[in-house]
């Protein structure tokens, strides 16, 4: 007599990864409300550093920003106009990250130390964490060295990092982060406190 196989209720995380199919970005990342009424909030101007070699394309997020401008930033690759002294984002693809933590390490660490002094700071890596932790095709660098360097930046310098599987996902995460930094800043400055809706984030 054949025994019935028990069906697994939760699928393997590997299945989730292989079947990942990100939905399109929302019309607006988040809305701010008070008492159930939407607040009329201004749209920020996104700033891209003029030295950014392969800048993100923000054309998918036109409704999120009033403009995208290129200018030289004191630090980092991206920020918000008017918040350049409090918000900094450094972007790295995988090869750039490896080079920054090896050949250019003293310069990069000095830059990360500067970033740690900003209230809003983010290191955005356009590669999955599993790629960071895997052997590099054209480099003998140990992936553990790069992975542990990222953790040291998080624990020691308190600079958070986000890894995204694709360039396009990196664009959306960065656009949303900058939009929300601006929104929270506006809410604070206009006496609404640091939450998007009453009793929530």
C-alpha positions as YAML, in Angstrom:
chain: A
units: angstrom
residues:
- id: 1
  name: UNK
  ca: [0.00, 0.00, 0.00]
- id: 2
  name: UNK
  ca: [1.56, 3.29, -1.14]
- id: 3
  name: UNK
  ca: [1.92, 5.97, 1.51]
- id: 4
  name: UNK
  ca: [0.67, 9.44, 0.72]
- id: 5
  name: UNK
  ca: [3.53, 11.96, 0.60]
- id: 6
  name: UNK
  ca: [3.08, 14.92, 2.88]
- id: 7
  name: UNK
  ca: [2.92, 18.14, 0.95]
- id: 8
  name: UNK
  ca: [5.30, 20.88, 2.10]
- id: 9
  name: UNK
  ca: [3.36, 23.99, 3.06]
- id: 10
  name: UNK
  ca: [6.28, 26.39, 2.55]
- id: 11
  name: UNK
  ca: [8.26, 26.17, -0.68]
- id: 12
  name: UNK
  ca: [12.04, 26.19, -0.69]
- id: 13
  name: UNK
  ca: [13.69, 29.65, -0.65]
- id: 14
  name: UNK
  ca: [15.62, 28.49, -3.72]
- id: 15
  name: UNK
  ca: [12.28, 28.14, -5.54]
- id: 16
  name: UNK
  ca: [11.41, 31.71, -4.53]
- id: 17
  name: UNK
  ca: [14.71, 32.99, -5.94]
- id: 18
  name: UNK
  ca: [14.39, 31.10, -9.22]
- id: 19
  name: UNK
  ca: [10.79, 32.20, -9.72]
- id: 20
  name: UNK
  ca: [11.34, 35.85, -8.69]
- id: 21
  name: UNK
  ca: [9.44, 38.17, -10.99]
- id: 22
  name: UNK
  ca: [9.49, 41.73, -9.58]
- id: 23
  name: UNK
  ca: [6.36, 43.76, -10.20]
- id: 24
  name: UNK
  ca: [6.61, 47.23, -11.82]
- id: 25
  name: UNK
  ca: [7.32, 50.18, -9.49]
- id: 26
  name: UNK
  ca: [4.34, 52.01, -7.95]
- id: 27
  name: UNK
  ca: [3.13, 55.37, -9.22]
- id: 28
  name: UNK
  ca: [4.43, 56.94, -5.98]
- id: 29
  name: UNK
  ca: [6.63, 55.06, -3.44]
- id: 30
  name: UNK
  ca: [4.63, 56.02, -0.33]
- id: 31
  name: UNK
  ca: [1.99, 58.55, 0.69]
- id: 32
  name: UNK
  ca: [1.97, 60.70, 3.82]
- id: 33
  name: UNK
  ca: [-1.34, 61.01, 5.64]
- id: 34
  name: UNK
  ca: [-2.66, 62.60, 8.79]
- id: 35
  name: UNK
  ca: [-6.11, 61.72, 10.12]
- id: 36
  name: UNK
  ca: [-6.83, 59.72, 6.96]
- id: 37
  name: UNK
  ca: [-6.19, 62.73, 4.72]
- id: 38
  name: UNK
  ca: [-3.32, 62.70, 2.23]
- id: 39
  name: UNK
  ca: [-0.80, 65.49, 2.75]
- id: 40
  name: UNK
  ca: [0.21, 67.56, -0.25]
- id: 41
  name: UNK
  ca: [3.96, 67.04, -0.25]
- id: 42
  name: UNK
  ca: [6.51, 68.46, -2.72]
- id: 43
  name: UNK
  ca: [8.46, 66.23, -5.08]
- id: 44
  name: UNK
  ca: [12.24, 66.25, -4.59]
- id: 45
  name: UNK
  ca: [14.98, 66.94, -7.13]
- id: 46
  name: UNK
  ca: [17.28, 63.93, -7.45]
- id: 47
  name: UNK
  ca: [20.99, 64.74, -7.81]
- id: 48
  name: UNK
  ca: [23.48, 62.60, -9.76]
- id: 49
  name: UNK
  ca: [27.18, 63.29, -9.34]
- id: 50
  name: UNK
  ca: [28.86, 64.41, -12.58]
- id: 51
  name: UNK
  ca: [31.64, 61.84, -12.04]
- id: 52
  name: UNK
  ca: [29.25, 58.88, -11.97]
- id: 53
  name: UNK
  ca: [30.50, 56.70, -14.85]
- id: 54
  name: UNK
  ca: [27.40, 54.61, -15.56]
- id: 55
  name: UNK
  ca: [24.55, 56.57, -13.94]
- id: 56
  name: UNK
  ca: [21.21, 55.01, -13.16]
- id: 57
  name: UNK
  ca: [18.32, 55.79, -15.51]
- id: 58
  name: UNK
  ca: [15.46, 57.33, -13.53]
- id: 59
  name: UNK
  ca: [13.06, 57.77, -16.47]
- id: 60
  name: UNK
  ca: [10.74, 55.11, -14.99]
- id: 61
  name: UNK
  ca: [10.28, 57.30, -11.92]
- id: 62
  name: UNK
  ca: [9.37, 60.64, -13.50]
- id: 63
  name: UNK
  ca: [6.31, 60.97, -11.25]
- id: 64
  name: UNK
  ca: [8.48, 60.58, -8.14]
- id: 65
  name: UNK
  ca: [10.78, 63.57, -8.76]
- id: 66
  name: UNK
  ca: [10.30, 67.07, -10.07]
- id: 67
  name: UNK
  ca: [13.67, 66.82, -11.86]
- id: 68
  name: UNK
  ca: [16.94, 64.91, -12.08]
- id: 69
  name: UNK
  ca: [20.03, 67.11, -12.19]
- id: 70
  name: UNK
  ca: [23.72, 66.41, -12.59]
- id: 71
  name: UNK
  ca: [26.20, 68.30, -10.46]
- id: 72
  name: UNK
  ca: [29.40, 67.66, -8.55]
- id: 73
  name: UNK
  ca: [28.72, 66.28, -5.08]
- id: 74
  name: UNK
  ca: [31.19, 66.62, -2.20]
- id: 75
  name: UNK
  ca: [30.72, 62.93, -1.46]
- id: 76
  name: UNK
  ca: [28.97, 59.97, -3.03]
- id: 77
  name: UNK
  ca: [27.16, 59.38, -6.29]
- id: 78
  name: UNK
  ca: [23.57, 60.37, -5.51]
- id: 79
  name: UNK
  ca: [21.65, 62.69, -3.20]
- id: 80
  name: UNK
  ca: [18.66, 65.03, -3.03]
- id: 81
  name: UNK
  ca: [18.85, 68.72, -3.87]
- id: 82
  name: UNK
  ca: [19.01, 70.73, -0.65]
- id: 83
  name: UNK
  ca: [19.96, 67.65, 1.38]
- id: 84
  name: UNK
  ca: [23.45, 67.08, -0.01]
- id: 85
  name: UNK
  ca: [24.98, 67.68, 3.43]
- id: 86
  name: UNK
  ca: [22.76, 65.12, 5.18]
- id: 87
  name: UNK
  ca: [22.12, 62.43, 2.55]
- id: 88
  name: UNK
  ca: [24.72, 60.46, 0.59]
- id: 89
  name: UNK
  ca: [24.52, 57.29, -1.50]
- id: 90
  name: UNK
  ca: [27.56, 55.48, -2.88]
- id: 91
  name: UNK
  ca: [26.87, 52.96, -5.65]
- id: 92
  name: UNK
  ca: [29.10, 50.03, -6.58]
- id: 93
  name: UNK
  ca: [28.77, 47.25, -9.10]
- id: 94
  name: UNK
  ca: [30.54, 43.99, -8.20]
- id: 95
  name: UNK
  ca: [33.86, 44.61, -9.96]
- id: 96
  name: UNK
  ca: [34.01, 48.15, -8.56]
- id: 97
  name: UNK
  ca: [33.25, 46.87, -5.05]
- id: 98
  name: UNK
  ca: [36.07, 44.30, -5.25]
- id: 99
  name: UNK
  ca: [38.54, 46.91, -6.53]
- id: 100
  name: UNK
  ca: [37.42, 49.43, -3.88]
- id: 101
  name: UNK
  ca: [38.00, 46.95, -1.05]
- id: 102
  name: UNK
  ca: [41.42, 45.83, -2.39]
- id: 103
  name: UNK
  ca: [43.49, 48.08, -4.68]
- id: 104
  name: UNK
  ca: [41.74, 51.31, -3.65]
- id: 105
  name: UNK
  ca: [41.00, 50.29, -0.05]
- id: 106
  name: UNK
  ca: [42.59, 53.23, 1.86]
- id: 107
  name: UNK
  ca: [40.77, 55.80, -0.30]
- id: 108
  name: UNK
  ca: [37.47, 53.92, -0.15]
- id: 109
  name: UNK
  ca: [37.59, 53.40, 3.62]
- id: 110
  name: UNK
  ca: [38.31, 57.11, 4.09]
- id: 111
  name: UNK
  ca: [35.24, 57.90, 1.97]
- id: 112
  name: UNK
  ca: [33.10, 55.48, 3.99]
- id: 113
  name: UNK
  ca: [34.28, 57.16, 7.20]
- id: 114
  name: UNK
  ca: [33.09, 60.48, 5.81]
- id: 115
  name: UNK
  ca: [29.77, 58.88, 4.85]
- id: 116
  name: UNK
  ca: [29.31, 57.61, 8.41]
- id: 117
  name: UNK
  ca: [29.01, 61.23, 9.58]
- id: 118
  name: UNK
  ca: [25.93, 61.83, 7.40]
- id: 119
  name: UNK
  ca: [22.51, 61.24, 9.02]
- id: 120
  name: UNK
  ca: [21.32, 59.44, 5.88]
- id: 121
  name: UNK
  ca: [23.91, 57.21, 4.21]
- id: 122
  name: UNK
  ca: [23.70, 54.13, 2.06]
- id: 123
  name: UNK
  ca: [26.10, 51.87, 0.17]
- id: 124
  name: UNK
  ca: [24.20, 50.33, -2.75]
- id: 125
  name: UNK
  ca: [25.71, 47.26, -4.42]
- id: 126
  name: UNK
  ca: [24.18, 46.21, -7.75]
- id: 127
  name: UNK
  ca: [24.91, 42.53, -7.24]
- id: 128
  name: UNK
  ca: [23.22, 39.83, -5.18]
- id: 129
  name: UNK
  ca: [24.89, 39.05, -1.86]
- id: 130
  name: UNK
  ca: [25.36, 35.49, -3.11]
- id: 131
  name: UNK
  ca: [27.45, 36.90, -6.00]
- id: 132
  name: UNK
  ca: [29.58, 38.92, -3.58]
- id: 133
  name: UNK
  ca: [30.20, 35.68, -1.65]
- id: 134
  name: UNK
  ca: [31.03, 33.61, -4.78]
- id: 135
  name: UNK
  ca: [34.41, 33.28, -6.61]
- id: 136
  name: UNK
  ca: [35.11, 36.14, -9.02]
- id: 137
  name: UNK
  ca: [35.80, 35.02, -12.63]
- id: 138
  name: UNK
  ca: [38.69, 37.42, -13.30]
- id: 139
  name: UNK
  ca: [40.12, 37.93, -9.82]
- id: 140
  name: UNK
  ca: [41.95, 35.85, -7.23]
- id: 141
  name: UNK
  ca: [40.47, 37.94, -4.40]
- id: 142
  name: UNK
  ca: [38.82, 35.83, -1.70]
- id: 143
  name: UNK
  ca: [35.05, 36.57, -1.66]
- id: 144
  name: UNK
  ca: [35.09, 36.22, 2.14]
- id: 145
  name: UNK
  ca: [37.37, 39.27, 2.33]
- id: 146
  name: UNK
  ca: [34.85, 41.41, 0.44]
- id: 147
  name: UNK
  ca: [31.84, 40.04, 2.32]
- id: 148
  name: UNK
  ca: [33.45, 40.61, 5.72]
- id: 149
  name: UNK
  ca: [34.50, 44.10, 4.66]
- id: 150
  name: UNK
  ca: [30.85, 44.90, 3.95]
- id: 151
  name: UNK
  ca: [29.86, 43.60, 7.39]
- id: 152
  name: UNK
  ca: [32.65, 45.65, 8.99]
- id: 153
  name: UNK
  ca: [31.33, 48.77, 7.27]
- id: 154
  name: UNK
  ca: [27.89, 47.99, 8.70]
- id: 155
  name: UNK
  ca: [29.03, 47.09, 12.23]
- id: 156
  name: UNK
  ca: [32.05, 49.38, 12.62]
- id: 157
  name: UNK
  ca: [31.08, 52.47, 10.63]
- id: 158
  name: UNK
  ca: [27.31, 51.99, 10.81]
- id: 159
  name: UNK
  ca: [26.98, 52.57, 7.07]
- id: 160
  name: UNK
  ca: [24.15, 50.29, 5.87]
- id: 161
  name: UNK
  ca: [24.42, 48.48, 2.57]
- id: 162
  name: UNK
  ca: [21.82, 47.01, 0.21]
- id: 163
  name: UNK
  ca: [22.53, 44.40, -2.45]
- id: 164
  name: UNK
  ca: [20.24, 44.21, -5.49]
- id: 165
  name: UNK
  ca: [20.21, 41.39, -8.03]
- id: 166
  name: UNK
  ca: [19.99, 43.69, -11.05]
- id: 167
  name: UNK
  ca: [20.93, 47.19, -12.17]
- id: 168
  name: UNK
  ca: [17.23, 47.97, -12.69]
- id: 169
  name: UNK
  ca: [16.34, 46.87, -9.16]
- id: 170
  name: UNK
  ca: [19.14, 49.10, -7.90]
- id: 171
  name: UNK
  ca: [17.58, 52.05, -9.73]
- id: 172
  name: UNK
  ca: [14.23, 51.48, -8.04]
- id: 173
  name: UNK
  ca: [15.62, 50.91, -4.54]
- id: 174
  name: UNK
  ca: [17.78, 54.05, -4.79]
- id: 175
  name: UNK
  ca: [14.95, 56.18, -6.20]
- id: 176
  name: UNK
  ca: [12.62, 55.03, -3.42]
- id: 177
  name: UNK
  ca: [15.24, 55.61, -0.72]
- id: 178
  name: UNK
  ca: [15.96, 59.16, -1.85]
- id: 179
  name: UNK
  ca: [12.25, 59.93, -2.24]
- id: 180
  name: UNK
  ca: [11.56, 58.74, 1.31]
- id: 181
  name: UNK
  ca: [14.56, 60.55, 2.85]
- id: 182
  name: UNK
  ca: [13.22, 63.77, 1.35]
- id: 183
  name: UNK
  ca: [9.65, 63.02, 2.49]
- id: 184
  name: UNK
  ca: [10.64, 62.26, 6.10]
- id: 185
  name: UNK
  ca: [12.78, 65.39, 6.17]
- id: 186
  name: UNK
  ca: [9.85, 67.48, 4.89]
- id: 187
  name: UNK
  ca: [7.47, 65.97, 7.46]
- id: 188
  name: UNK
  ca: [9.88, 66.78, 10.31]
- id: 189
  name: UNK
  ca: [10.50, 70.34, 9.11]
- id: 190
  name: UNK
  ca: [6.76, 71.00, 8.79]
- id: 191
  name: UNK
  ca: [5.77, 69.73, 12.23]
- id: 192
  name: UNK
  ca: [4.26, 66.39, 11.19]
- id: 193
  name: UNK
  ca: [6.79, 64.24, 13.05]
- id: 194
  name: UNK
  ca: [8.74, 61.28, 11.70]
- id: 195
  name: UNK
  ca: [6.00, 58.94, 10.50]
- id: 196
  name: UNK
  ca: [4.17, 58.60, 7.20]
- id: 197
  name: UNK
  ca: [0.78, 57.88, 8.75]
- id: 198
  name: UNK
  ca: [-0.57, 58.14, 12.29]
- id: 199
  name: UNK
  ca: [0.87, 55.38, 14.48]
- id: 200
  name: UNK
  ca: [2.79, 53.78, 11.61]
- id: 201
  name: UNK
  ca: [6.23, 54.02, 9.96]
...
